[in-house]
Amino acid sequence: MTASQKHVVALGECMIELRNVEPELMRQSFGGDTFNTAVYLARLAGGAYRVSYATAIGDNDPYSNAMLANWESEGIGTEFVCKRPGELPGLYTIQVGGTGERVFSYWCQNSAARNYFEGETNSLEARQDEVDVFYLSGISLAILSPAGRDRLYRLMESLRAQDAMIVFDNNYCARLWPSAEAARVAYQTAYALADIALVTLSDELEVHEAQGEAQMLERVAAYPCREVVIKRGALPTEVRGEDGLRAMIPVEHVSRVVDMTAAGDAFAAGYLAARLHGLAPDAAARAGNRLAATVIQYPGAIIPLAAMLTGLLA
């Protein structure tokens, strides 16, 4: 993978985030899995590539306007953002326990992002020839209607035909799917179209309602992607690539976990940024683990810019 100003586009949903900071006090920010990844990717770009976000928001509400301003302040392009009249962003709250575990509550059933592939051709479909790397997650699939998902698959097929790279992260949220079977079918299509698969093994076990981790591990490693990265919690990250590459990369342990939010999103950003800067898959996995270990030591999905590691991609 070369690094000559590629255009990376992430698809998904950014929501209003409300986080408990005291028993009767919440702090408002923005978050969402692919959005979090887009932020960290943009921070790590260093001129090697540029990042845009594809989603739908409201047309004139204060939260949608604030979202756009926030994305632009992070250096994220908004040319693929669709404004839908009368619709609003989704909202979620987070409560974090003493060891970083989280409890989420959501209000996003009718959010604008769910309608990105409804109606007329959107800007991403119309300008797909501008995309070099396309990043999506299991959440990106889950929020769409079946018809919207079919449009997304057609877009992915077109992107592959023009030699764009497709990266799929299996992030799974059971409440967004009518059944695990529906998720399995959607994931199978996504893996078949992806060049790189970023797989959290525990999520894949849940999607397949499987009990055997060793058997599931071998199944994931055989997915039809030229690069498969398997995240296994505190166990080493496994990287399988072309030409028989197989590497086990230890995770980086920290003395105190503050908040596990966005750990996987940060890993994805560190991994992809490293690959786009020309690093090999095993080195990219180290960068992903290092960034994830940094992020979980701070509250919230997006850590302060000053907390970003220097030399992460060295």
C-alpha positions as CSV (number, residue, x, y, z in Angstrom):
1,M,0.0,0.0,0.0
2,T,1.5,3.3,-1.0
3,A,0.9,6.6,0.8
4,S,0.6,9.2,-2.0
5,Q,-2.3,11.4,-0.9
6,K,-4.9,8.6,-0.8
7,H,-8.4,9.7,0.0
8,V,-9.8,7.7,2.9
9,V,-13.6,7.8,3.4
10,A,-15.3,6.3,6.5
11,L,-19.0,5.5,6.4
12,G,-21.2,5.5,9.5
13,E,-23.0,7.5,12.1
14,C,-21.8,10.2,14.5
15,M,-24.1,10.7,17.4
16,I,-24.5,13.2,20.3
17,E,-22.7,11.7,23.2
18,L,-23.7,12.5,26.8
19,R,-21.3,11.2,29.4
20,N,-21.8,11.1,33.2
21,V,-19.1,13.1,35.0
22,E,-20.9,13.4,38.3
23,P,-24.2,11.9,39.6
24,E,-26.3,14.7,38.2
25,L,-24.0,16.2,35.6
26,M,-23.3,15.0,32.0
27,R,-20.8,16.3,29.5
28,Q,-21.8,16.6,25.8
29,S,-19.6,15.6,22.9
30,F,-19.8,13.5,19.7
31,G,-19.0,9.9,19.0
32,G,-19.6,6.8,16.9
33,D,-17.4,3.9,15.9
34,T,-16.3,4.9,12.4
35,F,-16.4,8.6,13.3
36,N,-13.9,7.9,16.2
37,T,-11.7,6.0,13.7
38,A,-11.9,8.9,11.2
39,V,-10.8,11.4,13.9
40,Y,-7.7,9.4,14.9
41,L,-6.9,8.7,11.2
42,A,-7.0,12.4,10.4
43,R,-4.8,13.2,13.3
44,L,-2.2,10.6,12.1
45,A,-2.3,11.6,8.4
46,G,0.8,13.8,8.4
47,G,0.0,14.8,4.8
48,A,0.2,11.2,3.6
49,Y,-3.5,10.9,3.0
50,R,-6.8,12.8,3.7
51,V,-9.9,11.7,5.5
52,S,-13.6,12.3,4.8
53,Y,-16.7,11.2,6.6
54,A,-19.8,9.9,4.8
55,T,-23.1,10.1,6.8
56,A,-26.4,12.0,7.0
57,I,-27.3,14.7,9.6
58,G,-30.1,17.2,10.0
59,D,-30.4,20.3,7.8
60,N,-30.4,23.1,10.3
61,D,-30.5,22.0,13.9
62,P,-27.8,23.2,16.3
63,Y,-26.4,19.7,17.0
64,S,-25.9,18.9,13.3
65,N,-24.3,22.3,12.7
66,A,-22.0,21.7,15.7
67,M,-21.1,18.2,14.3
68,L,-20.0,19.7,11.0
69,A,-17.9,22.3,12.8
70,N,-16.3,19.6,15.0
71,W,-15.4,17.4,12.0
72,E,-13.9,20.3,10.1
73,S,-11.8,21.3,13.2
74,E,-10.4,17.8,13.2
75,G,-9.4,18.1,9.5
76,I,-12.1,15.7,8.3
77,G,-13.7,16.4,4.9
78,T,-17.5,16.8,4.8
79,E,-18.1,16.6,1.1
80,F,-20.0,13.3,1.4
81,V,-22.3,14.5,4.2
82,C,-26.0,14.5,3.4
83,K,-28.3,17.0,5.1
84,R,-31.8,15.6,5.5
85,P,-34.6,18.2,6.1
86,G,-36.4,17.8,9.4
87,E,-34.2,14.9,10.7
88,L,-31.8,14.8,13.6
89,P,-28.7,13.0,14.8
90,G,-29.0,10.1,17.1
91,L,-28.0,10.4,20.8
92,Y,-26.5,8.0,23.4
93,T,-25.4,8.2,27.0
94,I,-22.4,6.5,28.7
95,Q,-21.9,5.5,32.3
96,V,-18.4,4.2,33.0
97,G,-17.5,1.9,36.0
98,G,-14.4,1.9,38.0
99,T,-12.5,-0.5,35.8
100,G,-13.5,1.2,32.5
101,E,-16.5,-1.0,31.7
102,R,-19.4,1.0,30.1
103,V,-23.2,1.0,30.0
104,F,-24.7,2.6,26.9
105,S,-28.3,3.8,26.4
106,Y,-29.4,4.9,22.9
107,W,-32.0,7.2,21.2
108,C,-31.2,6.8,17.5
109,Q,-34.0,4.7,16.0
110,N,-35.0,7.5,13.6
111,S,-31.6,9.2,13.2
112,A,-30.7,10.9,9.9
113,A,-27.7,8.6,9.4
114,R,-30.0,5.6,8.9
115,N,-31.4,7.2,5.8
116,Y,-28.1,7.9,4.0
117,F,-28.9,5.4,1.2
118,E,-32.6,6.3,1.0
119,G,-34.0,8.4,-1.8
120,E,-31.9,9.9,-4.6
121,T,-28.3,9.1,-5.3
122,N,-26.1,10.4,-2.5
123,S,-22.9,12.3,-2.9
124,L,-20.8,9.3,-2.1
125,E,-22.4,7.3,-4.8
126,A,-22.1,10.2,-7.2
127,R,-18.4,10.8,-6.5
128,Q,-17.2,7.4,-5.8
129,D,-14.3,7.8,-8.2
130,E,-12.7,10.1,-5.6
131,V,-12.4,7.3,-3.0
132,D,-9.1,5.3,-2.6
133,V,-9.8,3.6,0.7
134,F,-13.3,2.9,2.0
135,Y,-13.7,2.1,5.7
136,L,-17.0,0.7,7.2
137,S,-18.0,-1.4,10.2
138,G,-20.7,-3.8,11.3
139,I,-22.5,-0.8,12.7
140,S,-22.4,0.9,9.3
141,L,-24.3,-2.1,7.9
142,A,-26.7,-2.5,10.9
143,I,-28.1,1.0,10.8
144,L,-29.3,0.7,7.2
145,S,-32.5,-0.7,5.8
146,P,-32.2,-3.9,3.7
147,A,-32.6,-1.8,0.6
148,G,-30.0,0.7,1.8
149,R,-27.6,-2.1,2.6
150,D,-28.0,-3.4,-1.0
151,R,-27.1,0.0,-2.3
152,L,-24.1,0.0,-0.1
153,Y,-23.0,-3.4,-1.5
154,R,-23.4,-2.1,-5.0
155,L,-21.2,0.9,-4.1
156,M,-18.6,-1.5,-2.6
157,E,-18.6,-3.6,-5.8
158,S,-18.0,-0.4,-7.9
159,L,-15.2,0.7,-5.6
160,R,-13.5,-2.6,-6.0
161,A,-13.9,-2.4,-9.7
162,Q,-12.0,0.9,-9.6
163,D,-9.2,-0.6,-7.4
164,A,-10.2,1.2,-4.2
165,M,-9.3,-0.6,-1.0
166,I,-12.2,-1.7,1.2
167,V,-11.6,-2.2,4.9
168,F,-14.3,-3.9,7.1
169,D,-14.4,-3.8,10.9
170,N,-16.8,-6.4,12.3
171,N,-18.0,-4.2,15.3
172,Y,-21.2,-5.9,16.3
173,C,-24.1,-4.6,18.3
174,A,-26.9,-7.2,18.7
175,R,-29.6,-4.7,19.4
176,L,-29.3,-3.2,16.0
177,W,-30.0,-6.5,14.2
178,P,-33.3,-8.4,13.9
179,S,-31.3,-11.6,14.5
180,A,-27.8,-12.9,14.6
181,E,-28.6,-14.7,11.3
182,A,-29.3,-11.4,9.6
183,A,-25.9,-10.1,10.8
184,R,-24.2,-13.3,9.6
185,V,-25.6,-12.9,6.1
186,A,-24.6,-9.2,5.9
187,Y,-21.1,-9.8,7.3
188,Q,-20.5,-12.6,4.8
189,T,-21.2,-10.2,1.9
190,A,-19.0,-7.5,3.5
191,Y,-16.1,-9.9,4.0
192,A,-16.4,-11.1,0.4
193,L,-16.0,-7.5,-0.8
194,A,-13.2,-6.4,1.7
195,D,-9.5,-6.3,1.2
196,I,-8.7,-5.9,4.9
197,A,-10.8,-7.4,7.7
198,L,-10.4,-6.1,11.2
199,V,-12.0,-8.7,13.4
200,T,-12.8,-8.7,17.1
201,L,-13.0,-12.4,17.8
202,S,-15.5,-12.0,20.7
203,D,-17.9,-10.1,18.3
204,E,-17.5,-12.8,15.7
205,L,-18.3,-15.5,18.2
206,E,-21.5,-13.6,19.1
207,V,-22.5,-13.1,15.5
208,H,-22.1,-16.9,14.8
209,E,-23.5,-17.9,18.2
210,A,-20.5,-20.1,18.5
211,Q,-18.9,-21.6,21.6
212,G,-15.5,-22.8,20.2
213,E,-13.0,-20.0,20.1
214,A,-10.2,-22.1,18.5
215,Q,-12.5,-23.3,15.7
216,M,-13.8,-19.7,15.2
217,L,-10.3,-18.4,15.0
218,E,-9.5,-20.7,12.2
219,R,-12.7,-19.8,10.4
220,V,-11.9,-16.1,10.7
221,A,-8.4,-16.6,9.4
222,A,-9.8,-18.2,6.3
223,Y,-12.0,-15.2,5.3
224,P,-11.5,-14.2,1.7
225,C,-9.6,-11.0,2.4
226,R,-6.0,-10.5,1.6
227,E,-5.3,-9.2,5.1
228,V,-7.1,-10.4,8.2
229,V,-6.3,-8.9,11.7
230,I,-7.8,-10.8,14.6
231,K,-8.2,-8.9,18.0
232,R,-8.5,-11.2,21.0
233,G,-8.8,-8.9,24.0
234,A,-5.7,-9.2,26.3
235,L,-4.2,-12.0,24.1
236,P,-1.9,-11.2,21.2
237,T,-3.3,-9.7,18.1
238,E,-3.0,-12.1,15.1
239,V,-2.2,-10.8,11.7
240,R,-2.6,-13.0,8.6
241,G,-1.7,-11.6,5.2
242,E,-0.6,-12.4,1.7
243,D,2.3,-14.8,1.0
244,G,1.7,-16.8,4.2
245,L,2.3,-14.0,6.6
246,R,1.3,-14.9,10.2
247,A,2.3,-12.7,13.1
248,M,1.3,-12.6,16.8
249,I,1.6,-9.1,18.2
250,P,1.3,-8.6,22.0
251,V,-1.1,-6.0,23.2
252,E,0.2,-3.2,25.4
253,H,-0.9,-3.5,29.0
254,V,-1.6,-0.3,31.0
255,S,-1.6,0.1,34.8
256,R,-5.1,1.7,34.9
257,V,-7.9,1.5,32.5
258,V,-10.1,4.6,32.7
259,D,-12.5,4.0,29.8
260,M,-12.7,1.2,27.2
261,T,-14.8,3.4,24.8
262,A,-13.3,3.5,21.3
263,A,-10.4,1.1,22.0
264,G,-11.3,-0.9,18.9
265,D,-11.9,2.3,16.9
266,A,-8.5,3.5,17.9
267,F,-6.8,0.2,16.9
268,A,-8.4,0.5,13.5
269,A,-7.1,4.0,13.1
270,G,-3.6,3.1,14.2
271,Y,-3.5,0.1,12.0
272,L,-4.8,1.8,8.8
273,A,-2.6,4.9,9.4
274,A,0.4,2.7,9.6
275,R,-0.4,0.8,6.5
276,L,-1.1,4.0,4.6
277,H,2.3,5.3,5.7
278,G,3.8,2.2,4.2
279,L,4.4,0.0,7.3
280,A,4.0,-3.8,7.1
281,P,0.9,-5.4,8.7
282,D,2.8,-6.6,11.8
283,A,4.2,-3.1,12.5
284,A,0.7,-1.7,11.8
285,A,-0.8,-4.0,14.4
286,R,1.8,-2.8,16.9
287,A,0.7,0.8,16.1
288,G,-2.9,-0.1,16.5
289,N,-2.3,-1.8,19.9
290,R,-0.3,1.2,21.1
291,L,-2.9,3.8,20.2
292,A,-5.7,1.7,21.7
293,A,-3.7,1.4,24.9
294,T,-3.3,5.2,25.0
295,V,-7.0,5.9,24.4
296,I,-8.3,3.6,27.2
297,Q,-6.3,5.7,29.7
298,Y,-8.5,8.7,29.1
299,P,-12.3,9.3,29.5
300,G,-14.4,9.5,26.4
301,A,-14.1,8.2,22.8
302,I,-11.9,11.1,21.6
303,I,-8.8,11.9,23.7
304,P,-7.2,15.3,23.7
305,L,-4.9,16.0,20.8
306,A,-2.0,16.6,23.2
307,A,-2.4,13.0,24.5
308,M,-1.7,11.5,21.0
309,L,1.6,9.6,20.9
310,T,4.6,10.9,19.0
311,G,6.5,8.3,17.0
312,L,3.4,6.0,16.8
313,L,4.1,5.2,13.2
314,A,7.9,4.9,13.4
